[in-house]
């Protein structure tokens, strides 16, 4: 396995996840589809054919 190529592929994937996720969070808040002053977020990372199930949860202030 080429470690550099693997590292770059992972970074590219994470960048895409980060950018698209931020856009979706901003859209949902902008369209007033989030109720209250805080937004509970959960991101689940899975990899098909593996036991990977990584969950990250957080709350952000949206007012």
N, CA, C and O of each residue as an XYZ file, in Angstrom:
252
protein
N       0.845     -1.177      0.000
C       0.000      0.000      0.000
C       0.890      1.239      0.000
O       1.863      1.321      0.749
N       0.545      2.188     -0.841
C       1.258      3.457     -0.909
C       0.668      4.382      0.159
O      -0.433      4.908     -0.006
N       1.404      4.574      1.246
C       0.927      5.367      2.389
C       0.568      6.792      1.992
O      -0.439      7.325      2.457
N       1.369      7.413      1.146
C       1.093      8.793      0.733
C      -0.205      8.884     -0.060
O      -1.011      9.786      0.168
N      -0.407      7.970     -0.976
C      -1.631      7.970     -1.782
C      -2.850      7.707     -0.902
O      -3.893      8.339     -1.069
N      -2.711      6.770      0.037
C      -3.797      6.461      0.957
C      -4.139      7.675      1.810
O      -5.310      8.020      1.970
N      -3.116      8.317      2.355
C      -3.306      9.504      3.187
C      -4.024     10.597      2.403
O      -4.947     11.224      2.924
N      -3.618     10.830      1.174
C      -4.247     11.860      0.345
C      -5.703     11.506      0.031
O      -6.565     12.385      0.013
N      -5.976     10.234     -0.213
C      -7.350      9.810     -0.500
C      -8.247     10.023      0.718
O      -9.383     10.478      0.582
N      -7.743      9.698      1.895
C      -8.513      9.903      3.129
C      -8.750     11.390      3.345
O      -9.868     11.799      3.660
N      -7.719     12.196      3.180
C      -7.862     13.651      3.358
C      -8.870     14.236      2.364
O      -9.663     15.104      2.729
N      -8.845     13.777      1.135
C      -9.783     14.257      0.117
C     -11.212     13.910      0.520
O     -12.113     14.742      0.412
N     -11.415     12.681      0.984
C     -12.738     12.261      1.430
C     -13.208     13.110      2.609
O     -14.348     13.576      2.618
N     -12.341     13.316      3.603
C     -12.718     14.098      4.778
C     -12.996     15.557      4.426
O     -13.879     16.179      5.018
N     -12.262     16.098      3.480
C     -12.518     17.469      3.044
C     -13.893     17.569      2.400
O     -14.644     18.506      2.673
N     -14.224     16.607      1.545
C     -15.541     16.599      0.910
C     -16.647     16.469      1.952
O     -17.659     17.166      1.872
N     -16.465     15.592      2.917
C     -17.449     15.423      3.986
C     -17.610     16.728      4.761
O     -18.731     17.151      5.044
N     -16.498     17.361      5.102
C     -16.548     18.599      5.880
C     -17.236     19.729      5.140
O     -18.091     20.412      5.704
N     -16.874     19.929      3.893
C     -17.434     21.032      3.106
C     -18.920     20.805      2.853
O     -19.725     21.713      3.057
N     -19.291     19.615      2.415
C     -20.697     19.359      2.112
C     -21.546     19.348      3.378
O     -22.695     19.789      3.353
N     -21.002     18.853      4.474
C     -21.744     18.844      5.741
C     -21.988     20.258      6.235
O     -23.089     20.573      6.686
N     -20.981     21.112      6.157
C     -21.148     22.500      6.583
C     -22.232     23.175      5.753
O     -23.070     23.892      6.299
N     -22.227     22.960      4.457
C     -23.247     23.558      3.588
C     -24.650     23.101      3.982
O     -25.583     23.903      4.019
N     -24.789     21.828      4.270
C     -26.106     21.299      4.637
C     -26.572     21.841      5.992
O     -27.753     22.142      6.165
N     -25.662     21.962      6.937
C     -26.018     22.527      8.245
C     -26.436     23.982      8.077
O     -27.445     24.404      8.641
N     -25.680     24.744      7.316
C     -26.020     26.148      7.074
C     -27.368     26.271      6.360
O     -28.162     27.154      6.686
N     -27.626     25.401      5.397
C     -28.892     25.440      4.663
C     -30.070     25.177      5.586
O     -31.067     25.897      5.537
N     -29.968     24.161      6.419
C     -31.086     23.798      7.289
C     -31.368     24.905      8.298
O     -32.523     25.152      8.642
N     -30.321     25.569      8.771
C     -30.503     26.678      9.710
C     -31.066     27.891      8.980
O     -31.978     28.547      9.483
N     -30.537     28.193      7.809
C     -30.990     29.341      7.022
C     -32.459     29.210      6.631
O     -33.188     30.203      6.617
N     -32.895     28.003      6.317
C     -34.280     27.775      5.930
C     -35.201     27.623      7.140
O     -36.379     27.294      6.998
N     -34.654     27.866      8.323
C     -35.418     27.834      9.580
C     -36.089     26.485      9.820
O     -37.195     26.416     10.356
N     -35.420     25.437      9.426
C     -35.954     24.096      9.655
C     -35.409     23.485     10.936
O     -35.692     22.330     11.253
N     -34.620     24.271     11.676
C     -34.093     23.820     12.961
C     -34.871     24.558     14.047
O     -34.992     25.783     14.008
N     -35.397     23.810     15.013
C     -36.160     24.456     16.074
C     -35.259     24.679     17.287
O     -34.377     23.873     17.584
N     -35.502     25.787     17.975
C     -34.732     26.088     19.172
C     -33.442     26.823     18.864
O     -33.165     27.194     17.724
N     -32.655     27.022     19.927
C     -31.396     27.763     19.812
C     -30.179     26.862     19.614
O     -29.078     27.346     19.355
N     -30.383     25.557     19.736
C     -29.260     24.630     19.600
C     -29.623     23.546     18.597
O     -30.777     23.134     18.480
N     -28.611     23.105     17.886
C     -28.804     22.051     16.898
C     -27.967     20.854     17.328
O     -26.747     20.947     17.462
N     -28.641     19.731     17.541
C     -27.938     18.497     17.900
C     -27.503     17.814     16.611
O     -28.315     17.538     15.728
N     -26.226     17.552     16.523
C     -25.669     16.938     15.315
C     -25.086     15.564     15.631
O     -24.558     15.320     16.716
N     -25.202     14.675     14.645
C     -24.597     13.348     14.769
C     -24.064     12.958     13.396
O     -24.779     13.028     12.396
N     -22.827     12.557     13.363
C     -22.211     12.079     12.121
C     -21.787     10.632     12.364
O     -21.105     10.327     13.342
N     -22.198      9.762     11.471
C     -21.839      8.354     11.582
C     -21.001      7.971     10.366
O     -21.410      8.159      9.220
N     -19.838      7.436     10.644
C     -18.938      6.982      9.583
C     -18.959      5.456      9.549
O     -18.685      4.790     10.547
N     -19.290      4.926      8.382
C     -19.246      3.483      8.188
C     -18.432      3.189      6.934
O     -18.247      4.055      6.079
N     -17.967      1.995      6.844
C     -17.249      1.547      5.644
C     -17.814      0.192      5.256
O     -17.696     -0.786      5.994
N     -18.420      0.158      4.102
C     -19.072     -1.056      3.642
C     -18.124     -2.250      3.702
O     -16.975     -2.177      3.265
N     -18.632     -3.344      4.252
C     -17.846     -4.568      4.332
C     -16.877     -4.612      5.500
O     -16.061     -5.528      5.600
N     -16.964     -3.608      6.399
C     -16.099     -3.586      7.583
C     -16.971     -3.353      8.817
O     -18.138     -2.980      8.690
N     -16.412     -3.571     10.006
C     -17.166     -3.294     11.229
C     -17.096     -1.821     11.654
O     -17.535     -1.481     12.753
N     -16.559     -0.956     10.814
C     -16.423      0.460     11.176
C     -17.788      1.091     11.418
O     -18.675      1.029     10.567
N     -17.941      1.694     12.580
C     -19.147      2.439     12.948
C     -18.716      3.499     13.951
O     -18.837      3.309     15.161
N     -18.217      4.610     13.442
C     -17.678      5.697     14.269
C     -18.711      6.813     14.334
O     -19.123      7.332     13.297
N     -19.140      7.192     15.549
C     -20.177      8.204     15.724
C     -19.582      9.402     16.452
O     -18.904      9.256     17.469
N     -19.850     10.592     15.911
C     -19.444     11.845     16.553
C     -20.718     12.640     16.773
O     -21.502     12.838     15.844
N     -20.928     13.098     18.010
C     -22.112     13.882     18.340
C     -21.685     15.204     18.948
O     -20.676     15.295     19.648
N     -22.484     16.231     18.659
C     -22.196     17.555     19.190
C     -23.450     18.394     19.136
O     -24.405     18.052     18.438
N     -23.451     19.498     19.875
C     -24.516     20.481     19.803
C     -23.883     21.823     19.459
O     -22.820     22.170     19.973
N     -24.547     22.572     18.583
C     -24.048     23.898     18.245
C     -25.146     24.924     18.462
O     -26.332     24.632     18.314
N     -24.734     26.111     18.809
C     -25.627     27.235     19.018
C     -25.985     27.812     17.655
O     -25.094     28.095     16.854
N     -27.282     27.993     17.379
C     -27.695     28.484     16.070
C     -28.420     29.832     16.124
O     -28.948     30.281     15.107
N     -28.456     30.470     17.261
C     -29.156     31.782     17.301
C     -28.222     32.929     17.067
O     -28.650     34.084     17.070
